[in-house]
Amino acid sequence: DDVIQTGVDNPGHPFIMTVGCVAGDEESYQVFKDLFDPIIQDRHGGYKPTDKHKTDLNHENLKGGDDLDPNYVLSSRVRTGRSIKGYTLPPHCSRGERRAVEKLSVEGE
């Protein structure tokens, strides 16, 4: 029930594209593989379960953005997400886990 509850509570809006399900932890992706795999593949343009994201946290390797016309681009933002092995994902994260994740983030600076 928890996986699809967000979709039941918020069935959607024609102009706001949402998935309607959430994973509580990394194990959810295996337990509910038949549900999540096709949704992830559709939402992310063909991203298959065998595909892997390349992680590169070196800011020196960022490309582009230095030639943006200020008459058209006034601001931009970067959005990140987090997945830390051993911690539940935000939909099921307890207050204590959130504090532990925050501590890890601060210590990592």
Backbone as CSV, one residue per row, in Angstrom:
resi,resn,N_x,N_y,N_z,CA_x,CA_y,CA_z,C_x,C_y,C_z
1,ASP,0.813,-1.201,0.000,0.000,0.000,0.000,0.856,1.264,0.000
2,ASP,1.946,1.267,0.802,2.760,2.477,0.921,3.360,2.907,-0.412
3,VAL,3.696,1.948,-1.264,4.327,2.264,-2.547,3.406,3.105,-3.425
4,ILE,2.128,2.768,-3.462,1.199,3.474,-4.354,0.322,4.499,-3.638
5,GLN,0.467,4.631,-2.321,-0.425,5.518,-1.566,-0.382,6.956,-2.069
6,THR,0.796,7.441,-2.435,0.884,8.819,-2.936,0.059,9.012,-4.205
7,GLY,0.012,8.000,-5.058,-0.802,8.072,-6.269,-2.290,7.990,-5.981
8,VAL,-2.647,7.249,-4.939,-4.053,7.152,-4.535,-4.505,8.483,-3.919
9,ASP,-3.665,9.044,-3.055,-4.000,10.307,-2.391,-4.002,11.492,-3.361
10,ASN,-3.116,11.448,-4.360,-2.976,12.548,-5.326,-3.018,11.974,-6.733
11,PRO,-4.211,11.734,-7.270,-4.326,11.048,-8.559,-3.750,11.805,-9.748
12,GLY,-3.360,13.032,-9.558,-2.675,13.739,-10.633,-3.438,14.902,-11.211
13,HIS,-2.749,15.573,-12.083,-3.262,16.754,-12.766,-2.765,16.662,-14.202
14,PRO,-3.576,17.036,-15.184,-3.160,16.868,-16.578,-1.894,17.635,-16.956
15,PHE,-1.552,18.686,-16.210,-0.374,19.482,-16.546,0.821,19.209,-15.640
16,ILE,0.657,18.367,-14.645,1.751,18.037,-13.734,2.017,16.542,-13.847
17,MET,3.156,16.203,-14.414,3.488,14.798,-14.636,4.137,14.208,-13.382
18,THR,3.460,13.268,-12.766,4.009,12.563,-11.611,3.919,11.070,-11.864
19,VAL,4.646,10.318,-11.084,4.694,8.869,-11.258,3.590,8.176,-10.475
20,GLY,3.294,8.655,-9.277,2.224,8.067,-8.482,2.648,6.921,-7.595
21,CYS,3.960,6.729,-7.443,4.451,5.703,-6.522,5.817,6.131,-5.993
22,VAL,6.168,5.618,-4.830,7.457,5.939,-4.214,8.052,4.683,-3.592
23,ALA,9.379,4.653,-3.528,10.079,3.549,-2.871,10.462,3.991,-1.468
24,GLY,10.232,3.132,-0.498,10.577,3.454,0.882,12.031,3.200,1.211
25,ASP,12.644,2.254,0.489,14.052,1.935,0.700,14.567,1.225,-0.543
26,GLU,15.864,0.930,-0.567,16.435,0.321,-1.769,15.864,-1.072,-2.044
27,GLU,15.468,-1.789,-1.006,14.885,-3.120,-1.186,13.555,-3.054,-1.943
28,SER,12.845,-1.944,-1.821,11.563,-1.775,-2.518,11.710,-1.949,-4.024
29,TYR,12.855,-1.524,-4.560,13.062,-1.634,-6.006,13.147,-3.089,-6.460
30,GLN,13.579,-3.986,-5.585,13.602,-5.414,-5.912,12.251,-6.065,-5.625
31,VAL,11.689,-5.761,-4.466,10.411,-6.363,-4.076,9.312,-5.993,-5.073
32,PHE,9.311,-4.740,-5.525,8.284,-4.252,-6.452,8.855,-4.003,-7.849
33,LYS,9.817,-4.825,-8.236,10.508,-4.715,-9.524,9.541,-4.664,-10.705
34,ASP,8.530,-5.513,-10.681,7.569,-5.556,-11.795,6.791,-4.243,-11.934
35,LEU,6.644,-3.511,-10.856,5.979,-2.210,-10.898,6.972,-1.105,-11.271
36,PHE,8.111,-1.060,-10.564,9.047,0.051,-10.731,9.804,0.048,-12.057
37,ASP,10.275,-1.105,-12.521,11.122,-1.129,-13.726,10.466,-0.477,-14.942
38,PRO,9.233,-0.840,-15.308,8.629,-0.184,-16.473,8.369,1.312,-16.254
39,ILE,8.045,1.695,-15.036,7.801,3.112,-14.743,9.097,3.904,-14.892
40,ILE,10.179,3.395,-14.325,11.480,4.068,-14.424,11.919,4.152,-15.881
41,GLN,11.744,3.062,-16.618,12.138,3.048,-18.029,11.347,4.089,-18.824
42,ASP,10.057,4.188,-18.574,9.224,5.155,-19.289,9.546,6.592,-18.873
43,ARG,9.684,6.804,-17.599,9.919,8.160,-17.067,11.286,8.717,-17.461
44,HIS,12.271,7.839,-17.611,13.646,8.278,-17.883,14.125,7.893,-19.275
45,GLY,13.214,7.881,-20.227,13.587,7.729,-21.629,14.308,6.450,-21.983
46,GLY,13.831,5.332,-21.480,14.403,4.048,-21.851,15.467,3.528,-20.903
47,TYR,15.649,4.147,-19.746,16.643,3.712,-18.760,16.272,2.323,-18.247
48,LYS,17.113,1.337,-18.573,16.827,-0.062,-18.231,17.436,-0.448,-16.877
49,PRO,16.957,-1.519,-16.276,17.511,-1.969,-14.993,19.006,-2.279,-15.063
50,THR,19.506,-2.593,-16.249,20.932,-2.913,-16.395,21.790,-1.666,-16.617
51,ASP,21.169,-0.523,-16.888,21.915,0.722,-17.098,22.439,1.247,-15.763
52,LYS,23.534,1.985,-15.814,24.139,2.556,-14.606,24.437,4.033,-14.833
53,HIS,24.186,4.853,-13.822,24.561,6.264,-13.876,26.058,6.375,-13.614
54,LYS,26.727,7.220,-14.379,28.133,7.499,-14.115,28.186,8.599,-13.062
55,THR,28.896,8.365,-11.989,29.024,9.355,-10.926,30.327,10.113,-11.095
56,ASP,30.226,11.421,-11.202,31.401,12.284,-11.286,31.111,13.513,-10.439
57,LEU,31.667,13.572,-9.249,31.406,14.672,-8.335,32.450,15.781,-8.426
58,ASN,33.325,15.705,-9.420,34.363,16.707,-9.590,33.783,17.922,-10.319
59,HIS,33.665,19.042,-9.629,33.075,20.244,-10.233,33.909,20.783,-11.396
60,GLU,35.176,20.406,-11.459,36.046,20.844,-12.561,35.563,20.286,-13.900
61,ASN,34.810,19.203,-13.862,34.358,18.552,-15.093,33.017,19.075,-15.606
62,LEU,32.453,20.075,-14.942,31.200,20.661,-15.420,31.446,21.382,-16.736
63,LYS,30.492,21.271,-17.646,30.637,21.883,-18.966,29.444,22.782,-19.255
64,GLY,29.700,23.862,-19.992,28.631,24.744,-20.436,28.254,25.779,-19.405
65,GLY,27.357,26.663,-19.809,26.857,27.680,-18.912,27.643,28.973,-18.916
66,ASP,28.833,28.971,-19.501,29.649,30.180,-19.486,29.327,31.135,-20.637
67,ASP,28.485,30.712,-21.553,28.150,31.550,-22.699,26.655,31.882,-22.758
68,LEU,25.992,31.872,-21.615,24.559,32.154,-21.579,24.312,33.659,-21.689
69,ASP,23.372,34.036,-22.513,23.033,35.441,-22.729,22.216,35.956,-21.544
70,PRO,22.737,36.934,-20.784,22.017,37.438,-19.607,20.695,38.124,-19.943
71,ASN,20.462,38.416,-21.223,19.166,38.973,-21.615,18.066,37.917,-21.580
72,TYR,18.465,36.656,-21.599,17.490,35.569,-21.626,17.555,34.683,-20.392
73,VAL,18.733,34.502,-19.841,18.896,33.639,-18.671,19.169,34.524,-17.461
74,LEU,18.201,34.575,-16.562,18.338,35.410,-15.374,18.851,34.630,-14.179
75,SER,18.496,33.356,-14.120,18.940,32.531,-13.005,18.829,31.064,-13.398
76,SER,19.426,30.246,-12.590,19.316,28.796,-12.780,19.429,28.146,-11.405
77,ARG,19.137,26.874,-11.347,19.273,26.169,-10.079,19.716,24.741,-10.339
78,VAL,20.303,24.161,-9.334,20.733,22.770,-9.382,19.947,22.032,-8.320
79,ARG,19.355,20.923,-8.705,18.569,20.116,-7.775,19.284,18.792,-7.590
80,THR,19.364,18.339,-6.377,20.003,17.056,-6.116,19.061,16.164,-5.323
81,GLY,19.370,14.917,-5.301,18.656,13.956,-4.478,19.684,13.147,-3.716
82,ARG,19.239,12.374,-2.796,20.201,11.580,-2.053,19.703,10.157,-1.882
83,SER,20.611,9.251,-1.979,20.373,7.853,-1.655,21.629,7.379,-0.941
84,ILE,21.501,7.050,0.311,22.650,6.609,1.094,22.374,5.195,1.564
85,LYS,23.243,4.288,1.167,23.069,2.876,1.509,22.882,2.719,3.019
86,GLY,21.868,1.960,3.375,21.610,1.692,4.778,20.579,2.610,5.417
87,TYR,20.168,3.657,4.695,19.145,4.572,5.202,17.900,4.454,4.334
88,THR,16.735,4.548,4.966,15.510,4.516,4.172,15.419,5.795,3.350
89,LEU,14.605,5.739,2.314,14.415,6.896,1.450,13.429,7.866,2.101
90,PRO,13.400,9.127,1.668,12.591,10.151,2.344,11.148,9.784,2.684
91,PRO,10.412,9.032,1.856,9.029,8.737,2.243,8.890,7.964,3.559
92,HIS,9.916,7.221,3.944,9.837,6.427,5.180,10.916,6.773,6.189
93,CYS,11.652,7.820,5.944,12.764,8.207,6.804,12.239,8.776,8.126
94,SER,12.775,8.280,9.224,12.367,8.794,10.537,13.117,10.097,10.834
95,ARG,12.670,10.792,11.855,13.342,12.028,12.259,14.802,11.741,12.625
96,GLY,15.035,10.638,13.313,16.401,10.270,13.692,17.279,9.987,12.480
97,GLU,16.718,9.288,11.488,17.483,9.025,10.265,17.780,10.319,9.513
98,ARG,16.816,11.221,9.483,17.047,12.511,8.812,18.197,13.266,9.485
99,ARG,18.234,13.225,10.795,19.335,13.882,11.520,20.668,13.210,11.216
100,ALA,20.666,11.888,11.137,21.902,11.165,10.817,22.382,11.497,9.409
101,VAL,21.454,11.594,8.458,21.811,11.956,7.080,22.340,13.388,7.041
102,GLU,21.699,14.280,7.776,22.178,15.665,7.829,23.596,15.713,8.392
103,LYS,23.843,14.934,9.428,25.179,14.890,10.034,26.207,14.387,9.023
104,LEU,25.859,13.344,8.276,26.762,12.842,7.235,27.050,13.914,6.196
105,SER,26.033,14.658,5.817,26.188,15.710,4.805,27.114,16.812,5.292
106,VAL,26.939,17.222,6.528,27.758,18.296,7.091,29.195,17.831,7.268
107,GLU,29.379,16.604,7.747,30.731,16.083,7.947,31.461,15.893,6.628
108,GLY,30.710,15.699,5.549,31.318,15.470,4.240,31.861,16.732,3.600
109,GLU,31.566,17.902,4.174,32.021,19.165,3.570,33.496,19.376,3.758
